[in-house]
Amino acid sequence: MAVDVFVVMSGFVTHWAYGDRLQKGELRIRQFYVRRMAGIVLTTYIAMVLSLIVVIMVPEFRNSFMPSALTLLGCFSFLAHWVKPSAWCPAPPSWTIEVLIPSWLLYPFTRRLVDGVDSRAGTPGLVLLIAALHALSFGPLLLLFLLQGFKLTWVQYATDFFWPPSQLADFAIGVVAAALAQKSAIPDNCREEGHREAEETGALHGYSWQGLLADLSFFGTAAVVIWMPPPANRAECETNENALLTHGLALPIAAWLALSVHGGLVARILSHQALVALGKYSFEVYLFQWPLVALFHHVFQQWPLPLDVFMAFLLLLWLLSGVYVEFLAPPLVRHLRASLEGSSSTGYKSMPQNPKDGLPGAVEDGDGLFARADATGSVS
């Protein structure tokens, strides 16, 4: 389910950060692609190279994990899971980047679809669209599960989870959720100024029935996951009712994101500065975890790691991710964006530097896969 949160949230953040500017022509499609993906792909490559070094250096990993040259080519070109959904790539979490790249590439067209539905049918049309997308995403999986006696095969699970097209609808659900959130949270006289001015009007603060529904969506989603019978092994997780969590809760996840702009207890907690600060490094932590935990496993020869060793791993992981975000990533991403956008771009060079992010326009561009929170933590 966490991956589904990840995918829906990426669609939400992408539309929230880029939708208006693409619609108004303030941002060219090429600039959008560079800003949305350049830093993410760079960080993914770094994590993959580090993982590959660990695999090559440790004989037990080299014998167990070393992919073929053809698979490596597929991993670094973000095509491996198109051919074999269960393929193992260096920095295994990188598969989520591969499944999101098609959604980012298609986003300018998804935005046009959402805007068209909104202009013709308004909020009811967007609600119907989000329901149709969920039926497209979850319907086939649920139907197979019911017809086969409440179970799935491994191939069905892998195809519905790791195969890149399987996540397109959930990303689009996040896009529609962001469109609904913007319609309800930003007054007409604030739309030209954007998110910060809407926040100043109080649209994003306080309690309301929408905020209550957001909290109910969050806690209801958590309750389903916690109260479901835990799988006895990995095979059960991938073949019994747990497999339905790959897409089944996309609607309450989207509802939580869309309604949280009106406030709510969960939104207030997650916008606390301590959590916002952790969220700033969450994408790098997600990608860098594998090579570091593999080294810890090799050094201590225990799995799972003892609690004190695990805490050392966890703290070191966040420290290294923070060092990368604060000191190493900014010059690398600036150089990469400059090279890709070209000298004629009106992109990042003209944008103010955000001291909290270390990347030009990081909040405005939403250039991390997770939302980069601003100084008020209003998007977290």
C-alpha positions in Angstrom: 0.0 0.0 0.0 2.9 2.3 0.7 3.8 2.2 -3.0 0.3 3.2 -3.9 0.6 6.2 -1.6 3.9 7.0 -3.4 2.3 6.8 -6.9 -0.9 8.7 -6.1 1.1 11.4 -4.2 3.4 11.8 -7.2 0.4 12.5 -9.4 -1.0 14.9 -6.9 2.3 16.8 -6.4 3.0 16.9 -10.1 -0.3 18.6 -11.0 -0.2 20.9 -8.0 3.3 22.1 -8.9 3.1 22.2 -12.7 -0.5 22.2 -13.9 -1.3 25.9 -13.9 2.1 26.9 -15.5 1.7 24.3 -18.3 -1.8 25.5 -19.0 -0.8 29.2 -19.1 2.3 28.5 -21.3 4.7 29.7 -18.6 6.5 26.4 -18.8 7.3 24.5 -21.9 6.9 20.7 -22.0 10.6 20.2 -22.4 11.2 22.3 -19.3 8.6 20.3 -17.4 10.3 17.0 -18.3 13.7 18.4 -17.2 12.5 19.8 -13.9 10.3 16.8 -13.0 12.8 14.1 -13.8 16.4 15.3 -14.1 17.3 15.3 -10.4 15.3 12.2 -9.7 17.0 10.2 -12.5 20.4 11.5 -11.4 19.9 10.3 -7.8 18.5 7.0 -9.1 21.6 6.4 -11.2 23.9 7.2 -8.2 22.0 4.8 -6.0 22.1 2.1 -8.7 25.9 2.5 -9.2 26.5 2.3 -5.4 24.4 -0.8 -5.2 26.3 -2.4 -8.1 29.6 -1.6 -6.5 28.4 -3.4 -3.3 27.2 -6.4 -5.3 30.5 -6.7 -7.1 32.6 -6.3 -4.0 30.8 -8.9 -1.9 31.1 -12.5 -3.2 27.8 -13.7 -1.7 25.9 -10.8 -3.3 27.8 -11.2 -6.6 26.6 -14.8 -6.8 23.0 -14.0 -5.7 22.2 -10.6 -7.2 24.5 -9.8 -10.1 22.3 -9.2 -13.1 23.3 -9.9 -16.7 24.7 -7.2 -18.9 21.4 -7.1 -20.8 19.4 -6.7 -17.6 21.8 -4.0 -16.5 21.2 -2.2 -19.7 17.5 -2.5 -19.2 17.8 -1.2 -15.6 19.8 1.9 -16.5 17.5 2.6 -19.5 14.4 2.1 -17.3 13.0 -0.6 -19.5 13.8 -3.8 -17.5 10.4 -4.1 -15.8 8.6 -3.6 -19.1 10.2 -6.8 -20.4 10.2 -8.7 -17.1 8.1 -7.2 -14.3 9.9 -9.1 -11.6 13.4 -8.2 -12.8 16.0 -7.3 -10.1 17.9 -4.1 -10.6 20.6 -2.4 -8.5 19.0 -0.2 -5.9 15.8 -2.3 -6.0 13.5 0.6 -5.0 14.5 2.1 -8.4 11.6 0.1 -10.0 9.2 2.7 -8.7 11.1 5.4 -10.7 10.7 3.2 -13.8 7.0 2.8 -13.4 6.5 6.6 -12.8 8.5 7.8 -15.8 5.7 6.9 -18.3 3.2 8.8 -16.1 5.5 11.9 -16.0 6.0 11.7 -19.8 2.3 11.5 -20.3 1.4 14.1 -17.7 1.0 17.1 -20.1 -1.6 15.1 -22.0 -3.2 13.8 -18.7 -3.5 17.4 -17.6 -5.3 18.3 -20.8 -7.8 15.5 -20.3 -8.4 16.6 -16.7 -8.9 20.2 -17.7 -11.2 19.2 -20.5 -13.4 17.1 -18.1 -13.4 20.0 -15.6 -14.4 22.6 -18.2 -17.3 20.4 -19.5 -18.6 18.7 -16.4 -17.0 20.5 -13.4 -16.5 18.8 -10.0 -19.0 16.0 -10.7 -17.2 15.1 -13.9 -13.8 14.9 -12.0 -15.4 12.7 -9.4 -16.7 10.4 -12.1 -13.3 10.4 -13.8 -11.5 9.4 -10.6 -14.0 6.6 -10.1 -13.5 5.4 -13.7 -9.7 5.5 -13.2 -10.0 3.4 -10.1 -12.2 0.9 -11.9 -9.6 0.6 -14.6 -6.8 0.2 -12.1 -8.3 -2.1 -9.5 -11.2 -3.7 -11.4 -9.3 -6.4 -13.4 -7.3 -7.4 -10.3 -10.4 -7.7 -8.1 -12.2 -9.7 -10.8 -9.3 -12.1 -11.2 -9.1 -12.5 -7.5 -12.8 -13.4 -7.2 -13.0 -15.7 -10.2 -9.9 -17.7 -9.1 -11.2 -18.5 -5.6 -9.8 -15.5 -3.7 -6.2 -15.9 -4.9 -3.8 -14.6 -7.5 -0.9 -16.1 -9.3 2.6 -14.6 -8.9 2.6 -13.6 -12.6 -0.7 -11.7 -12.1 0.6 -10.0 -9.0 3.9 -9.0 -10.6 2.3 -7.7 -13.8 -0.3 -5.7 -11.9 2.3 -4.2 -9.5 5.8 -3.9 -11.2 4.8 -3.5 -14.8 5.0 0.2 -15.6 1.5 0.6 -17.3 -0.1 -0.9 -14.2 0.5 2.3 -12.2 -0.7 4.8 -14.9 -4.2 5.0 -13.6 -3.2 5.5 -10.0 -0.9 8.4 -10.9 -3.8 9.9 -12.9 -6.0 9.5 -9.8 -3.5 11.7 -7.9 -3.7 14.3 -10.7 -7.5 14.4 -10.5 -7.3 14.6 -6.7 -5.0 17.7 -7.0 -7.4 19.3 -9.5 -10.3 18.8 -7.1 -8.2 20.1 -4.2 -7.2 23.3 -6.1 -10.8 23.9 -7.1 -12.0 23.7 -3.5 -9.0 25.3 -1.7 -7.9 28.3 -3.8 -10.4 31.1 -4.1 -10.8 32.6 -7.6 -9.0 35.8 -6.6 -6.0 33.8 -5.4 -5.6 31.4 -8.4 -3.3 33.8 -10.2 -1.0 34.1 -7.2 -1.0 30.4 -6.4 -0.6 28.2 -3.3 1.0 30.6 -0.9 -1.7 33.3 -1.2 -4.4 30.6 -0.8 -2.7 29.6 2.4 -2.7 33.2 3.7 -6.5 33.3 3.2 -6.8 30.5 5.6 -8.0 28.0 3.0 -5.4 25.4 4.1 -5.9 25.8 7.9 -8.5 25.1 10.5 -11.0 22.3 10.9 -13.9 21.6 8.7 -16.1 18.7 7.6 -13.7 18.2 4.7 -10.8 18.0 7.1 -12.8 15.5 9.2 -13.3 13.4 6.0 -9.6 13.6 5.3 -8.8 12.2 8.7 -11.4 9.5 8.3 -9.9 8.5 5.0 -6.4 8.3 6.5 -7.4 6.3 9.6 -9.7 4.1 7.6 -6.9 3.2 5.2 -4.5 2.5 8.1 -7.1 0.4 9.9 -7.6 -1.8 6.8 -3.9 -2.5 6.6 -3.4 -3.1 10.3 -6.5 -5.3 10.9 -6.0 -7.5 7.8 -4.6 -10.9 8.7 -0.8 -10.6 8.2 0.6 -13.0 5.6 2.5 -15.9 6.9 5.1 -15.6 4.1 5.9 -13.6 1.0 4.0 -15.9 -1.2 0.8 -15.2 0.7 1.4 -11.5 0.5 1.5 -11.7 -3.2 -1.4 -14.1 -3.8 -4.0 -13.6 -1.1 -6.1 -10.6 -0.2 -3.0 -8.6 0.8 -2.2 -8.4 -2.9 -5.3 -6.2 -3.4 -3.6 -3.4 -1.5 -1.5 -2.7 -4.6 -4.5 -0.6 -5.9 -7.5 -1.2 -3.7 -7.0 1.8 -1.5 -6.2 4.4 -4.1 -9.5 6.2 -3.7 -9.2 6.8 0.1 -5.6 7.8 -0.4 -6.6 10.4 -3.0 -9.5 11.6 -0.8 -7.0 12.1 2.1 -4.7 14.2 -0.1 -7.5 16.2 -1.7 -9.4 17.0 1.4 -6.4 17.7 3.6 -6.0 21.1 2.0 -9.0 22.0 4.2 -7.1 21.0 7.4 -7.6 18.1 9.7 -5.6 16.5 12.5 -3.4 14.3 10.2 -2.5 17.3 8.0 -1.6 19.4 11.1 0.6 16.6 12.4 2.4 15.9 9.1 3.1 19.6 8.6 5.0 19.8 11.8 8.5 21.1 11.1 10.2 18.0 12.5 8.4 15.8 10.0 8.8 18.3 7.2 12.6 18.2 7.8 12.6 14.4 7.6 10.5 14.5 4.5 13.1 16.6 2.8 15.4 13.6 2.6 12.8 10.9 2.2 13.3 10.2 -1.5 17.1 9.8 -1.0 16.5 7.5 2.0 14.2 5.4 -0.1 16.8 4.9 -2.8 20.0 4.7 -0.8 18.7 2.1 1.8 19.6 -1.0 -0.2 23.4 -0.6 -0.6 23.8 0.5 3.0 21.7 -2.3 4.5 23.5 -4.8 2.3 26.8 -3.6 3.7 25.5 -3.8 7.3 24.2 -7.3 6.6 27.6 -8.4 5.2 29.6 -6.9 8.1 27.5 -8.3 10.9 26.3 -11.5 9.2 22.9 -11.3 10.8 19.4 -10.9 9.4 17.4 -9.3 10.6 19.9 -6.9 12.1 20.0 -6.6 15.9 18.1 -3.7 17.2 21.1 -1.6 18.1 22.8 -2.3 14.8 19.5 -1.4 13.0 19.3 1.9 14.7 22.9 2.6 13.7 22.0 1.8 10.1 18.9 4.0 10.2 20.7 7.0 11.6 23.6 6.7 9.2 21.2 6.3 6.3 19.4 9.6 7.1 22.8 11.3 7.8 24.2 10.3 4.4 21.0 11.2 2.6 21.0 14.6 4.3 24.6 15.2 3.3 23.8 14.3 -0.3 20.7 16.6 -0.4 22.4 19.5 1.2 25.8 19.5 -0.3 26.2 17.1 -3.2 23.0 17.2 -5.1 22.6 21.0 -5.7 25.6 21.6 -7.9 25.0 18.3 -9.8 21.3 19.1 -10.5 22.1 22.7 -11.4 24.6 21.6 -14.0 22.3 18.9 -15.3 19.4 21.2 -15.7 21.5 23.8 -17.3 22.7 21.3 -19.9 19.3 19.9 -20.6 17.2 23.1 -20.6 19.7 25.0 -22.7 20.8 28.7 -22.6 17.5 29.9 -23.9 15.5 28.5 -21.1 13.7 30.7 -18.7 14.0 28.0 -16.1 15.8 27.5 -13.0 18.4 30.3 -13.3 15.7 32.9 -13.1 14.1 31.4 -10.1 14.9 32.4 -6.5 17.0 30.1 -4.4 15.1 28.3 -1.6 17.6 28.0 1.3 15.7 25.1 2.8 15.9 23.0 -0.3 19.3 23.9 -1.7 17.8 23.5 -5.1 16.4 26.4 -7.2 12.6 26.4 -7.1 12.5 23.0 -5.4 9.2 23.8 -3.6 7.7 25.4 -6.7 8.8 22.6 -9.0 8.1 19.7 -6.7 11.3 18.2 -8.0 11.5 15.4 -5.5 9.3 12.3 -6.0 7.7 13.2 -2.6 6.5 16.7 -2.1 9.2 19.1 -0.9 7.5 21.0 1.9 7.8 24.8 2.0 8.7 26.8 5.1 5.1 26.4 6.5 5.0 22.7 5.7 1.7 23.1 4.0 2.5 20.5 1.4 4.0 17.5 3.1 
